[in-house]
Each structure stands twice: as C-alpha cells, then as structure tokens.
Amino acid sequence: MIPHRIISANNILTGHGESLEQKVLIVDESGKILAIENFEDHDSSSIQFCEGFIIPGLINTHCHLELSHMKSKIPSGTGLINFISHVVKFRDVDQHEIDEAIVAADTEMFNNGIQAVGDICNKIDTAKQKNKSPIAYYSFIEMFDFLNPALTDQFSKQYQEVFDYQSDEGNNKKSMVPHAPYTVSQDLFDYLSDHSKANETISIHNQETAAEDQLFLNNDGAFLDFYESIGMPLKEVPTRGVHSIIYALANMDPRRKTLLVHNTLTRAKDIDDAHDWSDHVYWATCANANLYIENKLPDYKIFIEKKCKMTIGTDSLSSNWQLSIWEEMKTISKYNSFIDFDTLLKWATINGAEALGYQDELGSIEVGKRPGLLHVHTHYRGKETDIQNVKLSRLV
C-alpha cells in the first residue's frame, strides 16, 4: 500500500473559486492528490487538521533568479533606466557568490510556497540548480539586440547557446523570448518567431516606465540618452507614433501564449488592443518590484474591468526585498483593498499555472494533481479575508 497523508482544514480553497468544508485531502508521498473525501468518513485521529485554510501552491510568473546576488545592492526609487545601469554594474562578480545566491533564492521561493517559476535567463548560471530544485521552472531565454539589426546575428547566436544549456528536464520548460520593445529590432523578432514552437509561452517586459512609450510615440525621452551612454545611439525607432505595446504585438505570434510583464503604465486602450490581437494574453504584475524601481503600481481597476488573465511575479532580488508571491498578494491588497482575496488567489495560482502551461499539474487542488498544499494561519472569511499579518506555511 502506498503511504499517504490525510489533511484537512476549516476550509480548502481549490484555486477555482471554490471553498470546500468538512472535506479531507488524501495525498501520497509525491504530493499527488489521490482523493477528496468527506471528513466524517475518517477517524479524526488519522487526520492532520490545520486551523485556518489550505490553498494550492503559488505560481511566480516572473523572476530573474540569476540576479539573486544583487540583493540590497541597488538603491530603490531611482527609476527603470538607472536601475538597468546598476544591474549591468553588478553583473560581473565572483561566480561562487552568484551560485550561492541562486541556491539560497531557490530555497527561499520553495519555502515561501512557490511551485513554479517563469524565470528570465540571460546567462547559464541557473541551469544547474533548476535540475535539482523541487520547483518547476519555465526558463525564458531573453534576447535583445538594442534595436540594432546589425547586432541581431551576434546576439541570437550568443543566446542560442544559453537556450541550449538551460534545463528542460522533468517539469522544466524553456523558450526564447524578446526582452522588451525598446531593445528588440524587427529582425530579432523575426528570428524569435522562426525559432518558437506553437505550444510555447512567450514573455516580454511591457510599459514599465513612461520613457518606453515616449520613445515609440515621439522618438525622444530618456531611452535616447541611455543608448547614447552605452555607445549605441539610436537614430530612429522602427515604428513611430504608437505605444510600445503596439510595436511588440505587431511582431509577435498571436497563436502563442503571451505573458506581458509589469504593465505599470498600461492603459485600457492597450489592453483592448492586446485582447483584440489574441485570446492567449496573460498579464504579470510585480507589485513590490514596481514600487522598488518606479515607486508606482499599475491601475488594477482597468485590468479587472477588462477581465484580464492576471498573474503575479516577484521579479528579482535586485528589485525586491524577498521572493514571495504571498508578500506580493499582501502588497497588492494593501494599496488596492478593493481587490478581494479570492481574486488575488486566482491570480497567484491557476492563472499563473495556465500562463506557464502547468495547469494539468499545478495551480489548483484537484484529484490527480500535485499542486503543493499551503496552510494559511487564519480563518477564511470569503472576499473579506485579510492576510496582512498572516503566516503561510508549506504542508506538501
């Protein structure tokens, strides 16, 4: 007989908006849910009962694990362009320091209840840990050529090597993706389209700072100074008079799942344009990173009004104080108390699992899945549930 555990709580939240009461979960050693049964059909002494409620493991749709060694090194509140300059400065440090930070950050995420991560990769540093981790990683090998077609071939070869090295063993996946509209030429977009598969998820940073749209609307703003400072002056952006998201979508494949990340300054019209472009658009919000870098949050009301498929990411330890989707949920709720807990839970679980293609295994409590089980140490009060001072711990 396969060893198993019988776990219950005052409420079991499935991730699909259901709250189960007087139920138990039968879970095997691998974390697979074998059955969901009535509490009364089991001897109470055999049940591991959790005061509070149980939720599925959390999904982090946007992280930069390879930047974990930069924790507390970059000042907050300086804006995106200054932040990027600091990231470049701290890239080249001792490899042992980088490796240790990656292991610690991976462990931190698992302890914080994270089951899967959409991870941005510019280097091969994280591949070794991903092959050992209990977390499922979707590695997004992020490409850019600084809007310069003359550099497309050089950078595509460089990042092809990173792609080949990154892990797709076990539950791990990978795809090649564009960095952001302001760093990817039409030639590189074409390369990425030619080297992508239909079932892949594509991730791209979107409208994180006002300078991004300013560049495409007017061919001016802070990004021109940034490119000048790195010795790659821009003469002209590929498309003028449009918001940056329009340029990106025009060069991407609407048949693929597309994860738009940050969206700090995204407008209702931008959302309409994206949804008209494709039914496979997901939106990743990284609240603490937005506050860390730009001291600004997206207008969540318009995303809810437009019925967006929202997900949650942490970004990296270079732009966050910790790697915890639970803390992201707290921050969103703190500054936007109109967003109820049930909505945030969906963003943090099944929506993220669907965005990364893990919905058959993760993201919700269902028989046959291995979603991870987390204990929330407070009582569930429906949409009025307050998590601000609440502890979260891992059960499975």
Disulfide bonds with the S-S distance in Angstrom:
none
